[in-house]
């Protein structure tokens, strides 16, 4: 009897401790929400015990920003495996017709160099034709900010990306140069701003430069406005051989060339640097694998139906990058998704892909500790800041967490500081 009583009181003590911890975290989150006048969702989950340590508004929907890329990563892991389709082609007598797969790696400086497709096109003695008939999506996603078209974080979605779909523009004292050379230039009268401004026309590859007070040499990355004609011109210039346009659908004899870029090379840039271009193109590749069409909605519908029916709440998911403000996820669904990823990717490989607090990626300068303890993904849009992933405590326990902040007016740095303070306390306490 005494032994049973002892066990009873131990269980009561453990339950009391768990409730105390949950209550402390909830109060801390509520104070943060009150101080910043924002809307917060926070869930802390222990996958080893399958217990939720803290759940504050975990069932509420939030704008996830670049936490959307977690869904894109999961889709890619499930559909693409260890190989990325880079090009589809068909031999027709003395001609090669090829179609894009959406692969972002061709001549893109931010990833492992793709040379397999380049060599195939360069060394092929047949006449070369490109068709975009399988591309059935818009260049910009629903809910994207239309006036961000001039910024390198919002390049256009295309069937066969090249150079990351942007050009590097350099201004010297007397002239402009671009690589690749796709722009026409005009110069306006100087403005009252300190630095000069480079602006592209919304529907043309024409740049307007407005000098500032200090007119120094500078460099910009400017997305180019895509057309099939521009692509074939760039390919012709790059390959030093003619590439022409044709409009035909892929046939049953189509063959696939796989990229020489390792998938993890793309995933690392996706998750560590939050590359929107790679995110959008990965979903197009997934679409092309599960269907004969490059269309973002096809990939999303397929993944939701086949892999995400066990999420606590249905994700409102509309793009690959999180640029859209139409995306809506709940913190507890993000927790479940991280748990699903943890189950299919070895820990060492997974943590190598993710941003690490104090070491690399978008949290390189934050969440620093005596050793790394945050491994995950940020998400930021104006007035919204998100962080989720894995938290490894001082005692070595691995938790999954999701912290979503929406509609704050304070500086993002102030919000991040509050998050950092509490996450470090969790690291110390557990």
Secondary structure, 3 states (H helix, E strand, C coil): CHHHHHHHHHHHHHHHHHHHHHHHHHHHHHHHHHHHCCEEEEEEEECCCCEEEEEECCCCEECCHHHHHHHHHHHHHHHCCCCCEEEEEEEECCEEEEEECCCCCCCCCCCCCCCHHHHHHHHCCCEEEEECCCECCCCCCCCCCHHHCCCCCCCCCCCCCCHHHEEEEEECCCCEEEECCCCEEEEECCCCCCCCEEEECCCCCEEEEECCCCCCCEEEEEECCCCHHHHHHHHHHHHCCCEEECCCCCCCCCEEEECCCCHHHHHHHHHHCCCHHHHHHHHHHHHHHHCCCECHHHHHHHHHHHHCCCCCCCCECCCCCCCCCCCEEEHHHHHHHHHHHHHHCCHHHHHHHCEECCCEHHHCCCCCCCCCCEEEEEEEECCEEEEEEEEECCCCCEEEEEEEEECCCCCHHHHHHHHHHHHHHHHHHC
